[in-house]
């Protein structure tokens, strides 16, 4: 039976233990929640300009000590060094983005109506919000939520993935270093079974979760019973459509990046590559060349292009999906096996001639496996793209921009990128449909998810 009183973090590149943490007990959690609630009563009244300035200082904190923060995520979840540094840089940029947009995003919305001298919508913070976050982007996914909500006047309580407990505590430290008041951002060092009473606490006004469908369903159920607002980002199985008029020189490296970035562990990465039969062989050949060029090794080294998976369970899941799909007829082009290295390394893998009945098509492949299917035309590509319970993102590649937009309009997802890889851009809303969840993060949409849209009507 799992010991819920302890958390042990492990370096996935070596399999060695990094640190041990005692989880917070019921009394400690309730004390933190009480402190957070008290802090919110003051924070919600703070001048917007002051909150904005503190966000800028938070961005500077991440820039000034980027190596320190990046190293922790590399040690805890295996992200290669340059990607870890890029994640910290993106967090800093994100702080600046919302600081720049503060007045615009939070301004009253005036709506003239008959009989009113003045009528408008005022956006007010809800209160403390719980964030249940995964390990694959330990800083970015937390800050994607925390930055706009802190600016809005909410306060954040974080339950991070156990694998990145050190990162979770560094996030709390960063807020303090930037000069935020105590308890505006707090980390709870707790296990999954301890989350339910936190959600049910009268202190918590809303919950955001990024994770699996199972975790999202469980948390959403508790939120529903408690009548609390929730936002769910539950991963995906994005389709990457390559039409016959593609510019292969432009497409091939982006397709490769889309699948193997972050060691293949990205919710919005392309996972099902639907390639027109006229360019199918060329696409497969290009991907094989790119996979074989990867420098695999210690994620702390600058020269490393590809590191370990985050944990043994993830490796075993990918191993099962690949083996079962090959048994059903998938063609192994590259990889398909564990690497003879310490830690949790799985060879970057390409499977061609995949069919919709295979696990690598039907399930989310959260690891370094590129799944390639041959399609005869645009219509079949769209049908297969939508033949998934997920609906997070997608890609369409064609030299005909009008055609690309026409195809994109038919894809049942939260976003589609034409001639680009799927990415989270601060100015654009991010989120999914179907089993990929609901609600939006980022942009003006994201900052208002956990705000009260209060109507104020002044009679003539």
VEXSE-463967 format. One line per 10 residues: number of its first residue (from 1); their letters; for each residue x, z, y of C-alpha. Coordinates in pm, 1 decimal. Last residue first. Example, Ala and Ser with C-alpha at 12.3 -4.5 7.8 and 13.67 -1.06 7.14 Angstrom:
residues 2
2) SA) 1367.0 714.0 -106.0  1230.0 780.0 -450.0 .
This chain:
residues 460
460) XXXXXXXXXX) -3219.8 -1587.2 5667.7  -3158.6 -1392.8 5349.7  -2807.0 -1307.0 5229.7  -2745.9 -1381.5 4863.1  -2439.5 -1260.4 4673.9  -2385.9 -1385.8 4318.6  -2116.6 -1207.0 4119.5  -1902.4 -1410.6 3880.7  -1749.3 -1113.0 3699.0  -1397.2 -1194.1 3588.6 .
450) XXXXXXXXXX) -1242.0 -1218.6 3245.4  -1263.9 -1595.4 3195.0  -1202.3 -1657.6 3566.6  -821.6 -1688.1 3553.8  -844.5 -1937.3 3269.4  -1073.4 -2187.3 3439.1  -867.8 -2197.1 3761.2  -570.0 -2322.3 3559.3  -457.1 -2136.0 3244.8  -656.3 -2020.2 2941.3 .
440) XXXXXXXXXX) -992.2 -2139.9 2816.6  -1276.4 -2012.8 2601.4  -1349.3 -2098.0 2242.7  -1175.9 -2120.0 1905.9  -977.9 -2368.5 1700.7  -1248.6 -2346.2 1435.9  -1467.4 -2591.0 1635.4  -1332.7 -2638.0 1989.0  -1004.4 -2556.2 2156.7  -821.0 -2411.9 2454.5 .
430) XXXXXXXXXX) -604.7 -2495.6 2756.5  -716.7 -2564.2 3111.6  -475.8 -2772.5 3323.1  -257.1 -2658.6 3615.2  -42.0 -2436.8 3393.1  44.0 -2717.8 3147.1  27.4 -2630.4 2776.0  159.7 -2921.7 2575.7  47.9 -3199.4 2344.1  310.8 -3472.1 2323.3 .
420) XXXXXXXXXX) 280.2 -3780.3 2541.5  154.1 -4138.0 2520.0  -207.9 -4027.0 2569.5  -257.3 -3651.4 2543.8  -587.6 -3516.9 2412.1  -733.2 -3175.1 2490.5  -995.4 -2928.7 2365.6  -1063.7 -3141.1 2059.7  -1319.9 -3377.5 1909.5  -1140.5 -3711.9 1960.7 .
410) XXXXXXXXXX) -1371.3 -3990.3 2084.9  -1266.9 -3971.9 2450.6  -902.9 -4004.2 2344.6  -978.9 -4340.0 2181.3  -1120.9 -4481.8 2503.8  -835.6 -4328.6 2704.2  -577.8 -4495.0 2482.3  -758.5 -4826.3 2498.3  -750.0 -4816.6 2877.1  -379.4 -4730.6 2861.0 .
400) XXXXXXXXXX) -291.5 -5026.2 2636.8  67.9 -4957.1 2528.2  -67.4 -4727.2 2256.4  -5.4 -4373.9 2132.3  -290.0 -4124.0 2107.1  -233.0 -3750.1 2076.3  -443.5 -3447.2 1985.6  -531.7 -3090.4 2070.9  -729.0 -2787.7 1950.1  -1017.9 -2902.6 1732.1 .
390) XXXXXXXXXX) -998.4 -2762.4 1381.4  -1241.1 -2808.3 1090.9  -1084.1 -3148.8 1033.1  -1209.7 -3501.5 976.4  -1205.7 -3574.7 1350.7  -860.8 -3734.8 1338.3  -961.0 -3910.1 1016.2  -1258.4 -4081.9 1181.8  -1057.5 -4168.3 1493.3  -779.5 -4328.7 1289.6 .
380) XXXXXXXXXX) -1032.3 -4517.4 1076.9  -1187.6 -4670.1 1387.7  -850.1 -4762.6 1535.7  -750.9 -4968.8 1233.6  -599.1 -4981.4 884.5  -469.8 -4625.4 866.5  -163.0 -4493.3 683.5  -120.5 -4115.4 667.3  188.0 -3909.4 756.2  223.2 -3529.8 722.8 .
370) XXXXXXXXXX) 530.2 -3384.3 894.5  621.3 -3041.1 754.2  824.1 -2777.9 941.1  575.3 -2489.0 948.3  221.0 -2389.7 1027.7  54.3 -2656.0 816.2  -314.5 -2606.1 898.9  -517.1 -2693.2 591.7  -702.2 -3013.2 491.8  -416.8 -3257.7 551.1 .
360) XXXXXXXXXX) -119.9 -3068.4 404.2  -356.1 -2934.7 135.9  -429.2 -3286.8 4.5  -778.7 -3440.3 -17.6  -735.1 -3636.0 306.3  -456.8 -3855.8 165.1  -82.5 -3849.4 234.5  122.1 -4164.3 177.0  419.4 -3996.6 348.1  548.6 -3639.6 342.5 .
350) XXXXXXXXXX) 837.2 -3547.5 571.8  1007.1 -3208.2 548.5  1241.2 -2998.5 757.7  1417.1 -2788.7 490.6  1289.4 -2433.3 466.0  1504.2 -2145.4 590.9  1390.9 -1784.3 560.4  1714.4 -1586.5 568.4  2042.5 -1645.0 392.4  2104.1 -2009.7 319.1 .
340) XXXXXXXXXX) 2047.0 -2242.2 25.2  1761.2 -2424.7 195.4  1413.3 -2405.0 51.9  1263.8 -2734.2 -59.7  1056.6 -3034.7 43.5  1313.3 -3205.1 262.8  1278.2 -3577.5 327.6  1059.7 -3871.1 221.8  848.4 -3693.6 -40.8  555.3 -3921.5 -123.9 .
330) XXXXXXXXXX) 218.4 -3747.5 -154.9  47.4 -3806.2 -489.7  -162.9 -3501.5 -574.9  137.5 -3316.0 -718.8  318.6 -3387.5 -392.3  31.6 -3219.3 -205.6  42.5 -2910.1 -427.3  418.4 -2873.6 -382.8  399.6 -2917.4 -4.9  116.1 -2669.6 49.1 .
320) XXXXXXXXXX) 280.1 -2411.0 -175.9  617.9 -2431.4 0.4  446.1 -2405.4 337.9  273.6 -2082.0 231.6  594.1 -1943.3 78.3  783.4 -2003.1 401.8  514.6 -1828.0 603.0  522.0 -1528.0 369.5  901.8 -1509.7 394.8  900.5 -1466.6 769.6 .
310) XXXXXXXXXX) 958.6 -1644.7 1099.9  1079.3 -1975.9 963.2  1447.4 -2033.4 1005.5  1638.0 -2247.2 1255.9  1659.4 -2603.7 1379.5  1862.6 -2771.7 1651.1  2165.2 -2540.4 1645.5  2448.5 -2637.6 1882.5  2378.8 -2350.3 2122.6  2422.5 -2084.6 1855.5 .
300) XXXXXXXXXX) 2173.9 -1796.1 1833.8  1950.9 -1993.5 1595.8  2223.3 -1984.5 1326.7  2202.4 -2310.6 1134.1  2050.5 -2654.7 1094.4  2187.0 -2947.1 1294.5  1917.1 -3212.3 1277.8  2023.8 -3575.5 1231.0  1855.2 -3611.1 890.5  1518.6 -3536.2 1046.0 .
290) XXXXXXXXXX) 1568.0 -3808.1 1309.3  1659.6 -4075.8 1055.0  1360.5 -3985.5 837.3  1130.0 -3999.8 1138.8  1246.3 -4351.0 1225.5  1190.5 -4475.4 868.8  837.3 -4333.9 858.1  749.4 -4501.9 1189.0  892.5 -4838.1 1081.7  699.1 -4827.8 754.3 .
280) XXXXXXXXXX) 370.6 -4748.9 931.5  392.8 -5003.2 1213.5  140.7 -5261.1 1086.0  -43.1 -5001.3 875.4  -147.0 -4801.3 1181.2  -19.5 -4443.0 1174.5  -226.8 -4125.6 1155.6  20.6 -3838.1 1185.6  -140.6 -3505.8 1092.3  42.8 -3199.4 1226.3 .
270) XXXXXXXXXX) 100.6 -3258.3 1596.5  197.4 -2930.0 1761.3  -66.9 -2723.6 1938.3  -39.9 -2413.6 1716.7  339.2 -2430.0 1705.9  556.7 -2324.5 1413.0  750.7 -2636.9 1315.1  1091.4 -2477.3 1370.0  994.7 -2412.3 1732.2  981.6 -2790.3 1781.7 .
260) XXXXXXXXXX) 955.5 -2983.0 1453.7  621.1 -3163.7 1479.6  585.4 -3262.7 1843.5  957.9 -3318.7 1876.3  946.3 -3579.1 1599.0  641.9 -3749.6 1746.1  816.3 -3751.7 2083.7  1128.6 -3908.0 1931.0  924.6 -4183.6 1757.9  687.5 -4274.2 2043.0 .
250) XXXXXXXXXX) 919.8 -4409.5 2311.8  1121.6 -4636.1 2083.4  805.3 -4718.9 1889.5  621.8 -4862.9 2191.1  283.7 -4871.7 2020.1  68.7 -5184.7 1983.8  -25.2 -5104.1 1621.1  -174.3 -4763.7 1704.5  -6.2 -4428.7 1640.6  -256.4 -4140.8 1634.6 .
240) XXXXXXXXXX) -117.3 -3786.7 1631.5  -388.2 -3557.8 1494.3  -374.4 -3186.5 1566.0  -431.1 -2934.6 1289.0  -514.3 -2631.6 1496.0  -462.6 -2275.2 1598.6  -711.7 -2001.4 1669.9  -729.1 -1958.4 2044.9  -1018.3 -1714.4 2096.8  -1150.2 -1572.7 2424.8 .
230) XXXXXXXXXX) -1374.0 -1266.5 2415.1  -1635.7 -1096.6 2631.9  -1759.8 -764.8 2501.1  -2100.9 -685.8 2358.6  -1959.3 -419.1 2122.2  -2113.7 -585.0 1817.0  -1994.3 -919.9 1946.2  -1645.8 -790.7 2017.8  -1620.8 -654.2 1662.0  -1728.8 -990.8 1523.1 .
220) XXXXXXXXXX) -1487.8 -1174.3 1752.9  -1202.9 -960.2 1617.5  -1280.4 -1045.3 1254.8  -1344.8 -1412.4 1320.3  -1026.2 -1442.7 1522.9  -814.6 -1274.8 1256.9  -953.2 -1504.1 988.6  -917.5 -1815.5 1203.3  -554.2 -1727.3 1264.1  -396.5 -1622.9 1591.0 .
210) XXXXXXXXXX) -434.6 -1607.7 1967.2  -673.8 -1336.3 2075.6  -828.6 -1236.0 2405.6  -1044.9 -925.6 2436.1  -1273.9 -790.6 2706.1  -1385.5 -474.1 2885.5  -1163.5 -218.9 2708.1  -1213.1 135.4 2842.0  -1533.0 196.2 2644.8  -1322.8 182.5 2329.9 .
200) XXXXXXXXXX) -1463.3 -50.1 2062.7  -1172.2 -293.9 2095.7  -925.4 -6.0 2058.7  -1120.5 131.9 1761.8  -1086.6 -204.6 1583.2  -714.2 -257.4 1652.8  -577.0 22.3 1432.9  -619.7 -176.8 1110.0  -387.1 -446.0 1251.9  -90.6 -217.2 1312.5 .
190) XXXXXXXXXX) 0.8 -36.6 1634.2  274.2 -28.1 1895.7  41.2 -56.9 2194.7  205.0 -229.2 2490.1  94.0 -152.7 2844.4  67.8 -368.2 3155.8  -81.1 -220.7 3473.9  2.5 123.0 3333.7  258.3 228.0 3596.5  261.1 29.4 3919.7 .
180) XXXXXXXXXX) 435.0 -309.5 3916.8  785.8 -306.8 4060.4  943.1 -603.6 3883.2  1140.1 -365.8 3661.7  815.0 -206.3 3544.9  661.2 -540.2 3454.1  979.5 -637.0 3267.5  977.2 -314.5 3063.8  627.3 -384.2 2936.0  743.8 -728.7 2829.9 .
170) XXXXXXXXXX) 1051.5 -574.5 2669.1  824.8 -354.7 2456.1  640.1 -654.8 2319.4  966.4 -840.3 2255.8  1090.6 -551.1 2042.3  762.7 -548.5 1850.0  809.7 -913.6 1758.2  733.9 -908.8 1384.2  451.6 -656.4 1439.3  248.4 -917.3 1628.5 .
160) XXXXXXXXXX) 155.9 -789.9 1973.7  -124.8 -553.8 2072.3  -109.8 -571.9 2448.6  -323.4 -384.2 2701.2  -354.8 -572.0 3028.9  -492.1 -474.1 3368.5  -744.8 -675.4 3567.6  -707.4 -745.9 3938.3  -714.6 -1125.5 3929.4  -334.4 -1143.1 3963.3 .
150) XXXXXXXXXX) -297.8 -929.3 3652.8  -543.3 -1156.7 3475.6  -359.8 -1471.2 3578.8  -21.6 -1340.3 3456.2  -135.8 -1156.6 3143.7  -296.1 -1448.8 2962.2  -20.3 -1708.2 2959.0  212.3 -1408.3 2976.8  132.7 -1308.7 2621.0  157.3 -1662.2 2487.3 .
140) XXXXXXXXXX) 480.9 -1726.4 2674.1  669.6 -1412.5 2574.4  647.4 -1394.0 2194.3  585.1 -1766.3 2138.8  558.2 -1772.8 1757.5  476.5 -1402.9 1707.5  102.7 -1382.2 1760.2  -103.2 -1196.6 2027.1  -397.0 -958.5 2047.5  -460.9 -913.3 2422.0 .
130) XXXXXXXXXX) -689.1 -627.4 2527.5  -845.0 -640.9 2873.4  -871.0 -348.8 3116.0  -1123.4 -414.7 3393.5  -1377.2 -684.9 3474.0  -1213.1 -824.9 3787.0  -1435.5 -967.8 4063.9  -1514.9 -1326.8 4156.3  -1762.7 -1364.7 4444.4  -2023.4 -1639.0 4424.1 .
120) XXXXXXXXXX) -2193.7 -1742.1 4745.7  -2511.9 -1747.8 4945.0  -2542.4 -1727.1 5322.7  -2832.4 -1748.4 5562.7  -3037.6 -1811.4 5253.9  -3390.3 -1948.9 5233.2  -3291.9 -2274.9 5068.9  -2954.6 -2270.7 4896.9  -2596.5 -2337.2 5013.5  -2336.1 -2253.9 4746.7 .
110) XXXXXXXXXX) -2015.4 -2091.5 4874.3  -1753.8 -2015.7 4608.3  -1549.6 -1711.7 4711.7  -1176.7 -1767.8 4682.9  -995.3 -1652.3 4369.5  -838.4 -1979.6 4259.0  -739.3 -2098.9 4606.2  -610.0 -1763.6 4730.9  -389.1 -1703.8 4428.0  -263.1 -2060.3 4370.1 .
100) XXXXXXXXXX) 98.6 -2007.9 4477.5  123.4 -1673.8 4294.3  -36.2 -1843.2 3995.8  230.8 -2112.0 3982.0  516.1 -1872.2 4059.7  435.8 -1652.9 3759.7  407.7 -1965.3 3544.6  753.6 -2080.7 3651.1  898.7 -1749.8 3531.0  716.9 -1781.8 3198.5 .
90) XXXXXXXXXX) 842.8 -2139.2 3162.8  1202.0 -2024.9 3220.9  1160.0 -1759.4 2950.9  1033.0 -2020.8 2707.3  1317.5 -2257.4 2794.5  1567.2 -1982.1 2714.1  1403.9 -1934.7 2373.6  1405.8 -2310.4 2312.7  1777.8 -2322.3 2394.3  1852.7 -2032.0 2160.7 .
80) XXXXXXXXXX) 1663.1 -2145.1 1851.5  1351.2 -1939.5 1778.2  1416.4 -1718.7 1474.2  1134.8 -1464.6 1507.8  1299.7 -1131.1 1590.0  1657.3 -1225.2 1675.5  1562.5 -1537.1 1868.9  1288.4 -1344.8 2051.8  1534.6 -1075.7 2156.9  1797.7 -1325.8 2266.4 .
70) XXXXXXXXXX) 1558.0 -1490.9 2509.9  1486.9 -1167.7 2697.5  1851.5 -1081.8 2757.7  1954.4 -1440.9 2828.0  1679.6 -1476.3 3090.4  1789.7 -1173.0 3290.9  1770.7 -1306.3 3647.8  1504.2 -1564.5 3571.1  1273.4 -1315.4 3399.5  1304.0 -1067.1 3683.9 .
60) XXXXXXXXXX) 1252.2 -1344.9 3938.4  919.4 -1431.9 3780.9  818.6 -1066.7 3794.6  913.0 -1058.0 4161.4  682.3 -1352.9 4223.7  405.3 -1170.8 4040.6  464.6 -864.6 4260.2  414.4 -1082.9 4566.0  80.7 -1210.3 4435.6  -48.0 -859.0 4367.7 .
50) XXXXXXXXXX) 46.3 -758.3 4721.3  -120.3 -1064.3 4873.5  -433.6 -993.8 4674.2  -460.1 -649.6 4834.3  -498.1 -373.8 4581.0  -853.6 -257.7 4509.5  -852.1 -370.0 4143.3  -519.3 -187.9 4097.9  -654.0 155.5 4190.4  -942.2 178.1 3942.8 .
40) XXXXXXXXXX) -724.5 -19.8 3701.1  -461.0 253.3 3688.4  -720.4 509.5 3581.2  -834.8 287.0 3296.9  -477.1 223.3 3188.8  -402.8 595.0 3179.5  -712.8 661.0 2968.6  -615.8 377.9 2733.2  -264.6 518.3 2700.3  -397.9 864.5 2612.5 .
30) XXXXXXXXXX) -636.8 709.7 2360.8  -351.2 527.8 2190.8  -134.8 841.1 2175.9  -416.2 1047.9 2023.6  -499.5 788.7 1758.5  -136.7 749.0 1650.3  121.4 512.3 1792.6  332.0 329.4 1537.4  683.1 453.9 1467.7  933.3 173.0 1511.7 .
20) XXXXXXXXXX) 1227.3 62.2 1296.5  1481.3 -197.9 1407.0  1670.0 -512.5 1307.1  1640.6 -533.5 929.5  1832.8 -812.3 758.8  1676.4 -1130.9 619.9  1957.8 -1327.3 781.6  1796.0 -1594.1 1000.1  1455.3 -1425.5 980.0  1591.4 -1108.9 1149.9 .
10) XXXXXXXXXX) 1353.1 -834.8 1037.0  1141.5 -587.3 1234.4  1022.6 -269.3 1063.2  695.1 -116.8 1177.6  590.3 227.6 1057.3  273.5 439.5 1049.1  62.8 166.7 889.6  254.6 193.0 562.4  128.5 -92.1 347.6  0.0 0.0 0.0 .
